[in-house]
Amino acid sequence: MCNLYSMMKSRSEAAALGRALSDRNNNQPPMPGVYPNYAAPIILRHAEGQRQMRDAAWGMPSSRKALLDAATKRADKLRAKGKEVDFAELLRMEPDKGTTNVRNTASPHWKPWLGPGHRCLVPFTSFSEPDQVGGTLQPIWFALGEERPLAFFAGIWKPEHTCVRKIKDGEVTCDVYGFLTTDANAEVGAYHRKAMPVILTEPAEWDLWMSDAPWTDVAHLQRPLPDNTLTLVARGLRQDGLVAG
């Protein structure tokens, strides 16, 4: 599971590459470490058909079942202490940090956000997977080359999602996003066999993902990169800040 990536190129470079004609936050500095629930840039289709860059919080809505199970456990603990429980309110206020990686696209939970209006491009320069094969769990950073060129994850997003991200903040409303994952290729699989992000490297792929095409016509993009496409650029770092532009 990819829960850490870097976007070290300027937003203007990412917007130009993804052909976004406007940016709602063009002053954001490079991001050597993007973590779950962080606000980071995504490129989406504007209502008028033009691409727009904006910030969204990393983490799509978790499934109803996941939240129901979590709230049920919390309710059971409270009842065990002799406390009364308003379960409907408990469920409404159940914290949801969001689901960062979308693997099972056949799940009914994800189907509402796989259509054209909810697909987006997520710019990045490198991404990290924990070393599960070696057992160290240290971050292993991958990029499309030592120079860390820009590329895009195949993302989905939801506007104005209301939930409790952190208990201390209570209910908030924000745009949220996640990106697809798939089987690991050789480079990632040497450290993390389970999965890798879905990465789009060619303009034709970006355009298809952002087109009006139905899911059935873009589903083939949920695939690993060919072997020998990625370069291991760092290990053991919580941020990949080696290249700043």
Secondary structure as UniProt FT lines:
FT   STRAND          5..7
FT   HELIX           11..17
FT   TURN            18..19
FT   STRAND          20..23
FT   TURN            26..27
FT   STRAND          31..34
FT   TURN            36..37
FT   STRAND          39..45
FT   TURN            47..48
FT   STRAND          51..58
FT   HELIX           64..80
FT   TURN            81..82
FT   HELIX           87..92
FT   STRAND          101..102
FT   TURN            105..106
FT   TURN            108..110
FT   HELIX           111..113
FT   HELIX           116..118
FT   STRAND          119..124
FT   STRAND          126..130
FT   STRAND          139..143
FT   TURN            146..147
FT   STRAND          151..164
FT   HELIX           167..169
FT   STRAND          171..182
FT   HELIX           186..189
FT   TURN            190..191
FT   STRAND          196..197
FT   STRAND          199..200
FT   HELIX           203..209
FT   HELIX           215..218
FT   HELIX           219..221
FT   TURN            227..228
FT   STRAND          231..235
//
